[in-house]
Amino acid sequence: MRDAVELEWAGIPTVCIVHHELRESAGAIARISGHPDYPMITVDYPWIPTATWSEAEIAELAGALAPVVRDRLLGADQASMP
């Protein structure tokens, strides 16, 4: 989250992707960074928060997230994966 905020400060459009289990921690970082409403894309199970995934799971998650990330970067307002 902090990296996303700092990139935004530098004028680089950014998307923050967090696991559901880490959303509160990411939200705390956003708040102390002065951006309490910073939008996050949230992923949930079956993807575990430790990111120990197979190549197939990585490809599946990337395929699911790509359109959401694209929409966020282009200005669409989506908070979670479909």
N, C-alpha and C positions, 0 to 999 in steps of 0.2 A: 504494500500500500504506500509506504513512504516513497519508494522509487517512483510510483505512478504520480504522486503529488509533485515530486521534484521535477519530473519530466514535464508535467503540465506547467509548472512555474517557468520552465525554460522555453515554453511555447510549443512543445511537442505533444500532439494529441496522443492520449494514452487510454488504455483500457485495463482496469484492475480485475483480475479473475481470482476469486477466493473460494475455498471449500466452505460449505455450510458450517462445518465445525469450527472454522477459523474466522467467521464473519464478525463476531463480537470483538476479537482482537484487532482485526483490520479496521473496524469502525472506531475503536479507541485511538488507533494511530491517525486515522483521518481527523478525528476531533482535536487531538493535540497538535496536529499540523495546521489547524485553522480551517479545515474543510469538512465539517460534520456531516454534510449531505453528499459527499463525494459518491458518485454511483459506482456500484460494483456488480460484476456478473458473478452469480453464485452457482457453483456446481455442488451436487450432492451425491449420495451413494447411488450407484454401485462404485463410483470412483472414491477410493479411500484417501483421506487427507495427507497421508505420507507419500503419495505419488510413486508407489512401487507398483507400476503397471507394466503389463506386457506390451509389446509393440502393437498388437491388435487393439488393445484398450486405448493406447495413446492415439492411434489413428481414428478410432471411433469418437473419442472425446474431441479431438481436433476437428473432425468433420462436423460434429454437433455445434461446436463453439464458433467456427469460422463465420457463419452468417450473422451470429449475434454480435461478434466483435466488429464485423464490417458495419452492421447497422449502428452500433454505438459510435464508431468513428465517424460515420456519416450523419450523426445527429439523431437517430431514432432513439426513443426512450424505452429501453428494455432492461429489467433488473435481474432476470433469471433466465436460464436456459429453458427452451420449450420442453 
